[in-house]
Amino acid sequence: MRSVQKVSQNLHADFDASNISDHTRTLASNLSRHLGFDQALQICEENQWHGVLAALMDMDRRKH
């Protein structure tokens, strides 16, 4: 499984989380809830869903 740090290294460090739509955040939340966080990250990376990946990373940052 992928770690959050490994994925975050591939993601631009300075993304603007304020531009993430509510629909994208909902998709990220649903993926994470149904598949688990690591699997959701992997799916987003494989499909190049950069916005959803950014939303997942933002969700993870807000938890800590």
Kinemage of the C-alpha trace (Angstrom):
@kinemage 1
@onewidth
@group {chain A} dominant
@subgroup {mainchain}
@vectorlist {calphas} color= white
{ca met a 1} P 0.000 0.000 0.000
{ca arg a 2} L 1.071 3.524 -0.646
{ca ser a 3} L 1.946 5.856 2.166
{ca val a 4} L 0.652 9.400 2.452
{ca gln a 5} L 4.220 10.738 2.375
{ca lys a 6} L 5.077 8.961 -0.870
{ca val a 7} L 1.983 10.281 -2.613
{ca ser a 8} L 2.428 13.779 -1.216
{ca gln a 9} L 5.948 13.862 -2.670
{ca asn a 10} L 4.408 13.323 -6.100
{ca leu a 11} L 1.789 16.010 -5.542
{ca his a 12} L 2.715 19.664 -5.841
{ca ala a 13} L 3.446 20.897 -2.331
{ca asp a 14} L 1.682 24.233 -2.804
{ca phe a 15} L -1.691 23.290 -4.251
{ca asp a 16} L -4.526 25.667 -3.511
{ca ala a 17} L -7.070 23.656 -1.523
{ca ser a 18} L -9.614 26.477 -1.793
{ca asn a 19} L -10.126 25.619 -5.489
{ca ile a 20} L -11.319 22.077 -4.776
{ca ser a 21} L -15.012 21.797 -5.589
{ca asp a 22} L -17.570 20.358 -3.193
{ca his a 23} L -18.222 17.529 -5.663
{ca thr a 24} L -14.525 16.620 -5.736
{ca arg a 25} L -14.346 16.658 -1.945
{ca thr a 26} L -17.420 14.422 -1.773
{ca leu a 27} L -15.894 11.959 -4.227
{ca ala a 28} L -12.637 11.916 -2.224
{ca ser a 29} L -14.543 11.327 1.001
{ca asn a 30} L -16.649 8.535 -0.502
{ca leu a 31} L -13.618 6.801 -2.003
{ca ser a 32} L -11.773 6.990 1.280
{ca arg a 33} L -14.732 5.728 3.278
{ca his a 34} L -15.527 2.825 0.932
{ca leu a 35} L -12.025 1.754 -0.124
{ca gly a 36} L -9.843 3.023 2.699
{ca phe a 37} L -7.499 5.978 2.502
{ca asp a 38} L -4.485 4.179 0.990
{ca gln a 39} L -6.551 2.454 -1.691
{ca ala a 40} L -8.275 5.747 -2.557
{ca leu a 41} L -4.839 7.354 -3.001
{ca gln a 42} L -3.754 4.532 -5.275
{ca ile a 43} L -6.906 4.751 -7.416
{ca cys a 44} L -6.459 8.509 -7.796
{ca glu a 45} L -2.811 8.145 -8.770
{ca glu a 46} L -3.501 5.382 -11.294
{ca asn a 47} L -6.317 7.365 -12.916
{ca gln a 48} L -4.512 10.712 -12.645
{ca trp a 49} L -7.375 12.244 -10.688
{ca his a 50} L -5.249 15.123 -9.462
{ca gly a 51} L -8.108 17.119 -7.976
{ca val a 52} L -9.456 14.171 -6.006
{ca leu a 53} L -5.924 13.331 -4.880
{ca ala a 54} L -5.480 16.917 -3.703
{ca ala a 55} L -8.789 16.681 -1.820
{ca leu a 56} L -7.643 13.464 -0.110
{ca met a 57} L -4.369 15.075 0.902
{ca asp a 58} L -6.236 18.123 2.224
{ca met a 59} L -8.546 15.859 4.237
{ca asp a 60} L -5.526 14.076 5.692
{ca arg a 61} L -3.804 17.364 6.589
{ca arg a 62} L -6.917 18.598 8.367
{ca lys a 63} L -7.026 15.437 10.524
{ca his a 64} L -3.564 16.063 11.935
